[in-house]
Amino acid sequence: MTSPYVQSGFGVGFDWGPVGAEVVAGDIVAVVDVLSFTTAVTVAADLGIEVYPYQWRDETAATYAEQWGAKLAVGRSEAGPGDVSLSPATIRRAEGVNRLVLPSPNGSTIAKQLSDGGATVIAVSLRNRRAAADWVKKQPGVESGRQSGPKVVAIAAGERWKDGSLRPAVEDLWGAGGFLSALGRHDLSPEARAAVAAYDAVADELPDLLHECAGGRELTQYGYPEDVAIAAEVDESTSVPVLEDGTMFRST
């Protein structure tokens, strides 16, 4: 018996977090972590930097970075002059960086999990949501928009409460909905339609609302308003970072 959570019978789906990513399998999956993993990946891609996602920032991350000859991103609060962190602003200011290991327990983990499952994974944010949708529409079988073709899914990464449970983050809902809206498809699951409706409802106010949502206020409170401003650069990036071999995001 098919699981009711798979969103079968629809060409386009949407769900939340690692568990949702595992249940709602897709052939092409957009991972959305607006504040800040996928925004950081798009900023890096704009600069020609290859990004190696990694789950944890621990002693193994340094070994992994050395293996690939990459710079290891430090924690936001640890970043000094010349350091690179998950903060998109530090990536934009980086000099001489060609490869970057970017630890992230949310977006990075979901991307790797999906890639290991055989999906084509792309990093999507508000910055590149239209470019990503245009790229997907050009993939074999997708251009027809038929349910028999490749299934396209958007996964909103979300955040975590202190008890470890998923905190649905509205910025990720907007990012996923913005991408799905730009697809222009009519075979959306009810969940995907809800995400599109959420984006369409705020599209004209997004730069302001991104600063005012809980995630935006949190980053601003911690001293990173520039990161929110970069995340709010709607449609300003034409990069579409694709995860290759479950290892590296490289822009098409």
C-alpha positions in Angstrom: 0.0 0.0 0.0 1.4 3.4 -1.0 2.0 5.8 1.9 -0.4 8.7 2.0 2.5 11.0 2.7 4.3 10.4 -0.6 2.0 12.8 -2.5 1.7 10.3 -5.3 -0.3 11.1 -8.4 1.2 14.6 -8.5 4.1 15.8 -10.6 5.2 18.4 -8.0 5.4 18.0 -4.2 6.5 19.8 -1.1 7.4 18.9 2.4 9.6 19.8 5.5 12.9 18.7 6.9 14.9 15.5 6.7 11.9 13.3 7.4 9.7 14.9 4.8 12.6 14.7 2.4 12.9 10.9 3.0 9.1 10.3 2.6 8.3 12.6 -0.4 10.7 11.1 -2.8 11.4 13.1 -6.0 13.6 12.8 -9.1 14.6 16.5 -8.9 14.6 18.0 -5.4 15.1 21.7 -4.5 16.5 22.0 -1.0 15.6 25.4 0.5 17.3 26.8 3.6 17.0 30.6 3.1 18.7 31.7 6.3 21.3 30.7 5.4 22.7 27.5 3.8 21.2 27.6 0.3 21.6 31.4 0.2 25.3 30.9 1.1 25.6 28.3 -1.6 24.1 30.6 -4.3 26.4 33.4 -3.2 29.4 31.1 -3.5 28.2 29.8 -6.9 27.9 33.4 -8.2 31.7 33.7 -7.4 32.6 30.4 -9.0 33.3 28.7 -5.6 32.6 25.0 -5.3 30.8 24.1 -2.1 31.2 20.8 -0.2 28.3 20.4 2.2 29.1 18.8 5.5 26.8 18.0 8.5 28.8 19.0 11.5 31.5 21.5 12.3 33.8 19.2 14.3 37.3 17.7 14.0 36.2 15.5 11.1 35.2 18.6 9.1 38.8 19.8 9.1 40.0 16.5 7.8 37.3 16.5 5.1 38.3 20.0 4.0 42.0 19.0 3.8 41.0 16.0 1.7 39.4 18.2 -0.9 41.9 21.1 -0.7 39.1 23.3 0.5 38.7 26.1 3.0 36.6 25.2 6.0 33.9 27.6 7.0 34.0 28.5 10.7 31.1 29.3 13.0 29.4 32.7 12.5 30.4 33.9 15.9 34.0 32.7 15.4 34.7 34.4 12.1 37.4 37.0 12.2 38.9 39.1 9.4 39.5 36.9 6.3 37.5 34.0 7.7 34.5 32.5 5.9 31.4 31.2 7.7 27.8 30.2 7.0 27.2 33.9 6.7 26.7 34.8 3.1 28.3 38.2 3.7 31.7 36.5 4.6 31.5 34.4 1.4 30.9 37.5 -0.7 34.0 39.1 0.8 36.2 36.1 0.5 39.4 36.3 -1.5 41.3 33.4 -3.0 38.7 30.8 -2.1 37.9 28.2 -4.8 36.6 25.4 -2.7 34.6 25.7 0.5 33.5 23.1 3.0 30.2 24.4 4.5 28.9 22.6 7.6 25.2 22.9 8.1 23.0 20.5 10.2 19.9 21.3 8.2 20.3 22.2 4.5 23.6 20.3 4.1 22.3 17.2 5.8 19.1 17.1 3.7 21.0 17.6 0.5 23.4 14.8 1.1 20.5 12.5 2.2 18.6 13.1 -1.0 21.6 12.7 -3.2 22.5 9.4 -1.6 18.9 8.3 -2.4 19.5 9.0 -6.1 17.8 12.4 -6.5 19.2 15.3 -8.5 19.6 17.9 -5.8 19.7 21.7 -6.4 20.2 24.5 -3.8 17.4 27.0 -4.0 16.9 30.3 -2.2 14.9 33.4 -2.9 17.9 34.7 -4.8 17.8 32.1 -7.5 14.3 30.7 -7.2 13.4 31.7 -10.8 16.7 30.6 -12.3 16.4 27.2 -10.6 12.8 26.8 -11.9 13.9 27.7 -15.4 16.7 25.1 -15.2 14.3 22.4 -14.0 11.9 23.1 -16.8 14.7 22.4 -19.3 15.5 18.9 -17.9 14.4 15.9 -20.0 10.8 14.9 -19.4 10.1 17.9 -17.2 9.4 20.4 -20.0 6.2 18.5 -20.9 4.8 19.0 -17.4 3.2 15.6 -17.4 2.7 13.5 -14.2 4.5 10.6 -15.9 7.7 12.6 -16.1 10.3 13.3 -13.4 8.7 14.3 -10.1 9.9 17.7 -8.8 9.9 18.3 -5.1 10.8 21.3 -2.9 11.9 20.6 0.6 11.9 23.4 3.1 14.7 22.7 5.6 13.3 24.6 8.6 15.1 25.1 11.8 15.2 23.4 15.2 13.7 24.2 18.6 15.9 23.7 21.6 14.4 20.2 22.1 15.5 19.2 18.6 12.1 19.2 17.1 11.4 20.8 13.7 10.6 24.5 13.7 8.9 25.3 10.4 10.6 28.5 9.2 8.4 30.8 7.1 11.3 32.0 5.1 11.9 28.5 3.8 8.2 28.1 3.0 8.5 31.3 1.0 11.6 30.1 -0.8 10.1 26.8 -1.7 6.8 28.4 -2.7 8.6 30.9 -4.8 10.5 28.2 -6.7 7.3 26.1 -7.2 5.4 29.2 -8.3 8.1 29.9 -11.0 7.7 26.4 -12.3 4.2 27.4 -13.6 2.9 23.8 -13.3 -0.7 22.7 -12.7 0.0 19.2 -11.3 1.0 20.4 -7.8 0.1 18.4 -4.7 -2.1 20.2 -2.1 1.0 20.7 0.0 2.9 22.3 -3.0 -0.1 24.5 -3.7 -0.1 25.7 -0.2 3.5 26.7 -0.4 2.9 28.6 -3.7 0.0 30.4 -2.1 2.2 31.4 0.9 4.8 32.9 -1.5 2.3 34.6 -3.8 0.6 36.2 -0.8 3.8 38.0 0.3 5.8 38.3 -3.0 5.5 42.1 -3.2 6.5 42.6 0.4 9.3 40.0 0.7 12.4 42.2 1.3 10.6 43.8 4.3 8.9 40.7 5.6 12.1 38.7 5.5 13.6 41.1 8.0 10.5 41.0 10.1 10.0 37.2 10.3 11.3 35.3 13.3 14.4 34.0 11.4 15.2 37.5 10.1 14.8 39.1 13.5 17.0 36.4 15.1 19.9 37.0 12.7 19.6 40.8 13.0 19.5 40.5 16.8 22.7 38.4 16.7 24.4 41.1 14.6 24.0 39.7 11.0 21.5 42.1 9.3 23.6 41.9 6.1 22.9 38.2 5.8 19.2 38.9 5.8 19.6 41.6 3.2 21.5 39.2 1.0 18.9 36.5 1.4 16.3 39.0 0.4 17.9 39.6 -3.0 15.0 38.0 -4.8 15.8 36.7 -8.3 19.2 38.4 -8.4 21.2 35.2 -8.9 21.2 33.2 -12.1 23.3 30.4 -10.5 21.8 26.9 -10.1 24.1 24.9 -7.8 23.7 21.2 -8.5 25.0 18.6 -6.0 27.4 16.3 -7.9 28.0 12.8 -6.6 26.6 13.8 -3.2 29.8 15.7 -2.6 30.0 19.1 -4.2 27.6 21.9 -5.3 28.7 23.3 -8.6 26.8 25.9 -10.6 25.4 24.9 -14.0 
